[in-house]
């Protein structure tokens, strides 16, 4: 029983860190749009995806926090995984030094996922 409690604590801490990083990212997309637009342009990404991408990130967080929705949770974890890997390489390739946030998000995501699986056996 104690092990399950520890697993839940680790899961919630990791998911909270992941959520904080994602909410910061989304807030930048909405509140610092011109700066993000410049970043997307430097990556060679289309800027029209900024707002939809922010909304999808928010929906992914909602799915992670709501009980149930097991299949959608798997999709959200997978989507975040690809987003963070791509963000890491995008930042690394243009040498802007911002890839650390993607690493933090990726580690939090992996810990959250592993402990989500452990507490939902």
MIKE-464873 format. One line per field, with one value per residue (C-alpha): residue number from 1; residue in one letter; y, x, z. Coordinates in steps of 0.1 Angstrom, whole numbers, padded with zeros to 4 digits. Example, Ala and Ser with C-alpha at 12.3 -4.5 7.8 and 13.67 -1.06 7.14 Angstrom:
! MIKE-464873
k	(1 | 2)
r	(a | s)
Y	(-0045 | -0011)
X	(0123 | 0137)
Z	(0078 | 0071)
! end
This chain:
! MIKE-464873
k	(1 | 2 | 3 | 4 | 5 | 6 | 7 | 8 | 9 | 10 | 11 | 12 | 13 | 14 | 15 | 16 | 17 | 18 | 19 | 20 | 21 | 22 | 23 | 24 | 25 | 26 | 27 | 28 | 29 | 30 | 31 | 32 | 33 | 34 | 35 | 36 | 37 | 38 | 39 | 40 | 41 | 42 | 43 | 44 | 45 | 46 | 47 | 48 | 49 | 50 | 51 | 52 | 53 | 54 | 55 | 56 | 57 | 58 | 59 | 60 | 61 | 62 | 63 | 64 | 65 | 66 | 67 | 68 | 69 | 70 | 71 | 72 | 73 | 74 | 75 | 76 | 77 | 78 | 79 | 80 | 81 | 82 | 83 | 84 | 85 | 86 | 87 | 88 | 89 | 90 | 91 | 92 | 93 | 94 | 95 | 96 | 97 | 98 | 99 | 100 | 101 | 102 | 103 | 104 | 105 | 106 | 107 | 108 | 109 | 110 | 111 | 112 | 113 | 114 | 115 | 116 | 117 | 118 | 119 | 120 | 121)
r	(x | x | x | x | x | x | x | x | x | x | x | x | x | x | x | x | x | x | x | x | x | x | x | x | x | x | x | x | x | x | x | x | x | x | x | x | x | x | x | x | x | x | x | x | x | x | x | x | x | x | x | x | x | x | x | x | x | x | x | x | x | x | x | x | x | x | x | x | x | x | x | x | x | x | x | x | x | x | x | x | x | x | x | x | x | x | x | x | x | x | x | x | x | x | x | x | x | x | x | x | x | x | x | x | x | x | x | x | x | x | x | x | x | x | x | x | x | x | x | x | x)
Y	(0000 | 0024 | 0017 | 0027 | 0060 | 0067 | 0059 | 0084 | 0111 | 0107 | 0106 | 0138 | 0157 | 0147 | 0155 | 0189 | 0197 | 0187 | 0209 | 0239 | 0237 | 0233 | 0261 | 0284 | 0274 | 0280 | 0313 | 0324 | 0314 | 0336 | 0365 | 0368 | 0359 | 0381 | 0365 | 0330 | 0339 | 0349 | 0316 | 0296 | 0314 | 0307 | 0270 | 0272 | 0263 | 0279 | 0306 | 0298 | 0267 | 0287 | 0291 | 0257 | 0241 | 0260 | 0248 | 0212 | 0214 | 0226 | 0198 | 0173 | 0185 | 0183 | 0147 | 0138 | 0152 | 0139 | 0104 | 0078 | 0085 | 0058 | 0057 | 0095 | 0096 | 0073 | 0096 | 0127 | 0111 | 0101 | 0136 | 0153 | 0129 | 0137 | 0175 | 0175 | 0155 | 0177 | 0209 | 0196 | 0191 | 0223 | 0244 | 0224 | 0228 | 0266 | 0268 | 0291 | 0273 | 0267 | 0229 | 0225 | 0232 | 0204 | 0180 | 0189 | 0184 | 0151 | 0137 | 0149 | 0133 | 0099 | 0098 | 0108 | 0081 | 0053 | 0061 | 0065 | 0029 | 0017 | 0032 | 0020 | -0017)
X	(0000 | 0029 | 0044 | 0012 | 0011 | 0047 | 0039 | 0009 | 0031 | 0057 | 0031 | 0014 | 0047 | 0059 | 0025 | 0025 | 0060 | 0048 | 0017 | 0037 | 0060 | 0031 | 0011 | 0042 | 0045 | 0008 | 0009 | 0038 | 0019 | -0010 | 0007 | 0040 | 0027 | 0051 | 0081 | 0068 | 0060 | 0097 | 0108 | 0085 | 0098 | 0134 | 0125 | 0109 | 0075 | 0043 | 0031 | -0006 | -0002 | 0007 | -0028 | -0041 | -0010 | -0016 | -0052 | -0041 | -0015 | -0042 | -0066 | -0038 | -0033 | -0070 | -0070 | -0040 | -0057 | -0092 | -0100 | -0108 | -0101 | -0074 | -0070 | -0070 | -0043 | -0021 | -0026 | -0018 | 0013 | 0024 | 0017 | 0036 | 0065 | 0068 | 0063 | 0091 | 0116 | 0109 | 0112 | 0145 | 0160 | 0145 | 0161 | 0193 | 0196 | 0192 | 0215 | 0193 | 0201 | 0164 | 0164 | 0167 | 0130 | 0122 | 0145 | 0128 | 0094 | 0104 | 0118 | 0086 | 0065 | 0083 | 0082 | 0045 | 0038 | 0057 | 0040 | 0006 | 0010 | 0021 | -0009 | -0034 | -0025)
Z	(0000 | 0008 | -0026 | -0043 | -0024 | -0034 | -0070 | -0069 | -0054 | -0081 | -0108 | -0096 | -0091 | -0126 | -0142 | -0123 | -0137 | -0172 | -0168 | -0156 | -0186 | -0210 | -0194 | -0197 | -0234 | -0241 | -0223 | -0245 | -0276 | -0267 | -0248 | -0267 | -0301 | -0320 | -0303 | -0309 | -0345 | -0349 | -0334 | -0356 | -0386 | -0376 | -0374 | -0408 | -0393 | -0406 | -0382 | -0387 | -0365 | -0333 | -0320 | -0330 | -0315 | -0282 | -0281 | -0287 | -0259 | -0236 | -0246 | -0241 | -0205 | -0199 | -0210 | -0188 | -0157 | -0162 | -0149 | -0175 | -0212 | -0213 | -0251 | -0253 | -0226 | -0246 | -0276 | -0255 | -0241 | -0276 | -0290 | -0262 | -0267 | -0304 | -0297 | -0272 | -0293 | -0323 | -0301 | -0287 | -0322 | -0336 | -0308 | -0310 | -0348 | -0347 | -0317 | -0296 | -0264 | -0256 | -0259 | -0221 | -0216 | -0240 | -0221 | -0188 | -0204 | -0219 | -0186 | -0168 | -0195 | -0193 | -0155 | -0156 | -0181 | -0163 | -0130 | -0147 | -0159 | -0125 | -0106 | -0132 | -0135)
! end
